[in-house]
């Protein structure tokens, strides 16, 4: 939560001028709307302050409790949520940048699901690209990550079946007849690689369709063109590949 809370705080205009009470309201918004937690507690709100290198207020619990009578908060589960009208007004105040921060939060949730290691580190850098507006770079890096994962998965679990399919290939663009090392995959065009993965039953037909679609998006992003890559497209791209490839096919 530390990085996310920091990004949220940094995106709030004149946040340094907010009173402790206003900041508590903002952090409740962050926790319940953007992180979609069921409720915000004194502990989770204070953690947001600490994550932003701010001293937690001495009256956090009292401010949350008093806010119920003031029409700011409503009691929910083990903590608090924002009253509907207050939440909507706060959302308008925060403006369009909330969409970007919320999108970042959604992608960071994917990062949390990945075990510690090179893959997680690579995904973190991929999302870092998105957060600075490098949409094309995000797509290219995420594609590399997904393909690298599938190659590792084949090497670990399906190499004989993949080589059996490869041995029947007649496409002269494929410069290898047997996979012995990871480097051998570089002699297979990506479109053919997807075809072989399906033929060897490494991936399902639904996943093949996802990979074919995402390869087209990657191709549009990897070369100078007039195509506009919107943040929404990037989010869909990353979410699809991480959820349906990286997390689905465990090595």
Rosetta blueprint (number, residue, H / E / L):
1 X L
2 X H
3 X H
4 X H
5 X H
6 X H
7 X H
8 X H
9 X H
10 X H
11 X H
12 X L
13 X L
14 X L
15 X H
16 X H
17 X H
18 X L
19 X L
20 X H
21 X H
22 X H
23 X H
24 X H
25 X H
26 X H
27 X H
28 X H
29 X H
30 X H
31 X H
32 X H
33 X H
34 X H
35 X L
36 X L
37 X L
38 X L
39 X L
40 X E
41 X L
42 X H
43 X H
44 X H
45 X H
46 X H
47 X H
48 X H
49 X H
50 X H
51 X H
52 X L
53 X L
54 X L
55 X L
56 X L
57 X L
58 X L
59 X L
60 X H
61 X H
62 X H
63 X H
64 X H
65 X H
66 X H
67 X H
68 X H
69 X H
70 X L
71 X L
72 X L
73 X E
74 X E
75 X E
76 X E
77 X L
78 X L
79 X E
80 X E
81 X E
82 X E
83 X L
84 X H
85 X H
86 X H
87 X H
88 X H
89 X H
90 X H
91 X H
92 X H
93 X H
94 X H
95 X L
96 X L
97 X H
98 X H
99 X H
100 X H
101 X H
102 X H
103 X H
104 X H
105 X H
106 X H
107 X H
108 X H
109 X H
110 X H
111 X H
112 X H
113 X H
114 X L
115 X L
116 X L
117 X L
118 X H
119 X H
120 X H
121 X H
122 X H
123 X H
124 X H
125 X H
126 X H
127 X H
128 X H
129 X H
130 X H
131 X H
132 X L
133 X L
134 X L
135 X H
136 X H
137 X H
138 X H
139 X H
140 X H
141 X H
142 X H
143 X H
144 X H
145 X H
146 X H
147 X H
148 X H
149 X H
150 X H
151 X H
152 X H
153 X H
154 X H
155 X H
156 X H
157 X H
158 X H
159 X H
160 X H
161 X H
162 X H
163 X H
164 X H
165 X H
166 X H
167 X H
168 X L
169 X L
170 X L
171 X L
172 X L
173 X L
174 X L
175 X L
176 X L
177 X L
178 X L
179 X L
180 X L
181 X L
182 X H
183 X H
184 X H
185 X H
186 X H
187 X H
188 X L
189 X L
190 X H
191 X H
192 X H
193 X H
194 X H
195 X H
196 X H
197 X H
198 X H
199 X H
200 X L
201 X L
202 X L
203 X L
204 X L
205 X H
206 X H
207 X H
208 X H
209 X H
210 X H
211 X H
212 X H
213 X H
214 X H
215 X H
216 X H
217 X H
218 X H
219 X H
220 X H
221 X H
222 X L
223 X L
224 X L
225 X L
226 X L
227 X L
228 X L
229 X L
230 X L
231 X H
232 X H
233 X H
234 X H
235 X H
236 X H
237 X H
238 X H
239 X H
240 X H
241 X H
242 X H
243 X H
244 X H
245 X H
246 X H
247 X L
248 X L
249 X L
250 X L
251 X L
